[in-house]
Amino acid sequence: MTMVTKNDLQELGFGPSQSSDIIRKAKCLMVNKGYGYYNNRRLGCVPIEAVEEILGIQLTESKVNKNA
């Protein structure tokens, strides 16, 4: 499973505030799906599938994890 952080989204062209908002919404989505682990303020990464669901587009894993 590929995880996405705020910094990954910024590298894709999203602004700092917009990146934080996307991560926050993805965490809320994961909690609503029953994954209580994401109900943590300090957690800063979410599955790529959650981000894709929020944005409505498919992200390529190679673009997200260039440093991995």
N, C-alpha and C positions, 0 to 999 in steps of 0.2 A: 504494500500500500504506500503510495506516495503522499507525503505530507507537504503542506504549503505554509510558509510563514509570511509575515508582513513584508519582510525584505524581498522575498521571491516576487511578490506582487508588485513591489516598487520597481524591480528590474524589468518587469513586463510593461511598465509605463504608467501604472496607477500612482497617484499622489500618496503622500504619507497618511493623510487623514482618510482618504478613500480606502487605502489598504487596510487600515485599522478597522474601519467600518465593515469591510467585507469579512475579515477574520471574526469579528464580533458576531455578525449575522450567521456565519457558518457554525460557530460554536453553539449559538442558540438553536439552530437547526438540528445539530447533533444531539443536544439535550432533549429536544422535542421528540426525536426518534428513539429515545430511551438510553442514550449513552451519557450517564451522569458524570463520567470522568471529565467531560468538557465543561462542566459547571465549575470552573476554576479560573479566577482572575489572572493568575500568573502563567497559565498555559497559553502559548503563542503560536501553536501549529495545529492545523486541521487537515483532514483528508482532502485530497484534490477533488474528489467526487462532490464533496459538500460545496466547495468553491464554485465548481462548474454548475451546480444546481442553483446557486445564488445568482451567478452571472448569466446563466442561460446559454453559455458557449462552452465548447470543449477546449481545454488547455492541453498542449502537448507536454508530456513529462520531461522531454529533453530541454524545453525552454525553461521549465520551472526549476529543474535540478541541474543547472550547468555546473555547479561547484561540487556536486556529489560524485 
